[in-house]
Amino acid sequence: MTGEKPIPLAELGEITAGPSGSLLEGLHDGPDGIPVVTPPSITSRHTVDTRKLRRVPVGDAEKLARFAVQEGDILVVRQGSLGRLALIGAQHDLWFYGSSCVRIRPRPELIFPAYLASYLSSSPAQAELVGQALRGTVPSLNSAMLRELVVIVPSMDRQLAIVDVLADIDEEVRILHEMSDRLQALRPAIFAEMLKGVMPA
């Protein structure tokens, strides 16, 4: 494909590791406060599961301001489930992210966030991320490793075309998942109905 350029991730956006644990002393599981995206709330579909969010008190907002997210940011898990990521939407604006994540803020004049999220979640990119991980009890990535990761960057028009096609596929996958969930929910009732008149009273 013509127009593709291999570019280090550091040139495509700002990369910021999550806050230290001391800044998240107030993190809790209650319903009040500002949501914090952590690895358990990042799904395999690159979204944020709002049922698994933890929060910090509103009073902690000022000291965590540097770690707020905005639409188009990408959060990458850097400890544990390496490489899992979420593309941040407008509904997540001004939320925070946890210590085990890295925020990538793409430069929109160079790369579409949705394209970068798709690229980073591809098998080759994931293999490279895992291959670079620091070995230990809990494998981990650091910001320096992410900055050096090379990304293939087509023209903006080509990126948009790729994003559109993948969005159509994702929608089909979502519909199929919903159908599967509904059928799974119906299965016990259908089984019970088909046994009527067969099982002894």
C-alpha positions in Angstrom: 0.0 0.0 0.0 1.5 3.4 -1.0 1.8 6.2 1.5 2.4 4.1 4.5 5.0 5.4 6.9 6.5 3.7 9.9 6.6 6.3 12.7 7.6 5.9 16.4 4.6 6.3 18.7 6.3 9.1 20.5 5.9 11.3 17.3 2.2 10.5 17.0 1.1 11.6 20.4 1.7 12.4 24.0 2.3 9.4 26.3 1.7 9.7 30.0 2.0 7.0 32.6 -0.7 6.7 35.3 -0.4 8.5 38.7 1.5 7.1 41.6 -0.4 5.1 44.1 0.0 7.9 46.7 -2.2 10.2 44.5 -4.9 7.6 44.5 -5.2 7.0 48.2 -8.9 7.9 48.1 -9.8 5.3 45.4 -12.9 3.5 46.5 -15.8 1.3 45.2 -18.6 3.6 46.3 -21.1 5.4 44.0 -19.8 8.9 44.7 -16.9 10.8 43.2 -15.1 10.9 39.9 -14.7 7.7 37.9 -11.2 6.2 37.5 -10.5 3.8 34.6 -8.5 0.8 35.8 -7.5 -2.4 34.0 -10.6 -4.4 35.3 -12.9 -1.7 33.6 -11.2 -2.0 30.2 -13.0 -4.6 28.1 -11.8 -6.9 25.3 -13.9 -4.7 22.9 -11.7 -1.6 23.7 -14.5 0.1 25.7 -14.9 1.1 29.3 -17.2 -1.1 31.4 -19.0 1.4 33.7 -20.1 -1.4 36.0 -16.5 -2.0 37.1 -15.4 1.6 37.8 -13.8 2.8 41.0 -13.9 6.4 42.0 -11.9 9.1 43.9 -13.5 12.0 45.9 -14.3 15.2 44.1 -11.8 16.9 46.4 -8.9 14.9 44.8 -9.6 16.3 41.3 -7.1 19.1 41.5 -4.1 16.9 42.4 -5.1 14.4 39.6 -5.9 17.0 36.9 -2.8 16.0 34.9 -4.3 12.5 34.6 -7.7 13.4 33.3 -8.8 11.9 30.0 -10.6 13.4 27.0 -12.3 12.1 23.9 -9.9 10.4 21.6 -7.4 9.4 24.3 -6.3 5.8 24.3 -5.6 4.0 27.6 -3.3 1.0 27.5 -2.9 -1.5 30.3 0.8 -1.6 31.3 0.7 -4.1 34.1 -0.9 -7.5 34.2 -3.2 -7.8 31.2 -0.6 -6.1 28.9 -1.8 -4.4 25.8 -5.5 -4.3 26.6 -6.8 -0.9 25.7 -9.8 1.4 25.6 -10.6 4.3 23.2 -12.0 7.1 25.3 -15.3 8.6 24.3 -16.9 12.0 25.0 -18.9 10.4 27.9 -15.6 9.8 29.7 -14.3 13.4 29.5 -12.5 14.5 32.7 -12.5 11.0 34.2 -9.1 9.8 35.5 -7.0 6.7 34.9 -5.2 4.4 37.3 -1.6 3.6 38.0 -1.6 0.5 35.9 -2.5 2.4 32.7 -0.7 4.6 30.2 -2.6 7.4 28.4 -1.8 8.1 24.7 -3.2 11.4 23.4 -2.9 11.1 19.6 -2.0 14.1 17.4 -5.2 14.4 15.3 -3.4 16.0 12.4 -1.3 12.9 12.0 -3.5 10.0 13.1 -7.1 9.2 13.8 -7.5 7.9 17.4 -9.8 5.0 16.2 -7.1 4.0 13.7 -4.4 4.0 16.3 -6.5 2.0 18.7 -7.2 -0.6 16.0 -3.5 -0.7 15.1 -2.4 -1.1 18.7 -4.9 -3.9 19.2 -3.8 -5.8 16.1 -1.9 -9.1 16.6 1.5 -7.9 15.4 1.4 -4.8 17.6 0.2 -6.8 20.6 3.0 -9.4 20.0 5.6 -6.6 20.0 4.2 -5.0 23.1 4.2 -8.3 25.0 7.7 -9.2 23.6 9.0 -5.9 25.0 7.5 -6.3 28.5 9.7 -6.3 31.5 9.8 -9.7 33.0 8.9 -10.2 36.7 6.1 -11.4 38.9 3.8 -9.1 37.0 4.9 -8.4 33.4 4.9 -4.6 32.8 5.5 -2.0 30.1 6.8 1.5 30.6 6.3 4.7 28.7 9.8 4.5 27.1 8.8 1.2 25.5 5.6 2.6 24.1 7.4 5.6 22.7 9.7 3.4 20.7 6.9 1.3 19.2 6.7 1.8 15.5 3.3 2.4 14.0 2.4 2.0 10.3 0.7 5.3 9.3 -1.2 5.4 6.0 -2.6 8.7 4.6 -5.5 10.2 6.6 -7.9 9.2 3.8 -6.8 5.6 4.0 -6.9 5.6 7.8 -10.5 6.9 7.7 -11.5 4.2 5.2 -9.9 1.5 7.4 -11.8 2.9 10.5 -15.1 2.9 8.6 -14.7 -0.7 7.5 -13.7 -1.9 11.0 -16.6 0.1 12.6 -19.1 -1.8 10.3 -17.5 -5.1 11.4 -17.6 -4.1 15.0 -21.3 -3.3 14.7 -22.0 -6.7 13.2 -20.1 -8.3 16.0 -22.1 -6.4 18.5 -25.4 -7.5 17.0 -24.2 -11.1 16.9 -23.2 -10.9 20.6 -26.6 -9.5 21.5 -28.3 -12.3 19.6 -26.1 -14.9 21.3 -26.9 -13.4 24.8 -30.6 -13.4 24.1 -30.5 -17.0 22.9 -28.5 -18.1 25.9 -31.1 -16.4 28.2 -34.0 -18.2 26.3 -32.4 -21.6 26.4 -33.5 -22.7 29.9 -37.1 -21.6 29.2 -37.2 -23.4 25.9 -35.8 -26.5 27.4 -38.4 -26.4 30.2 -41.2 -25.9 27.7 -40.1 -28.8 25.5 -40.1 -31.1 28.6 -43.7 -30.4 29.3 -45.7 -33.6 29.1 -42.5 -35.6 29.1 -41.3 -35.3 32.7 -43.5 -37.1 35.3 -45.7 -34.7 37.4 
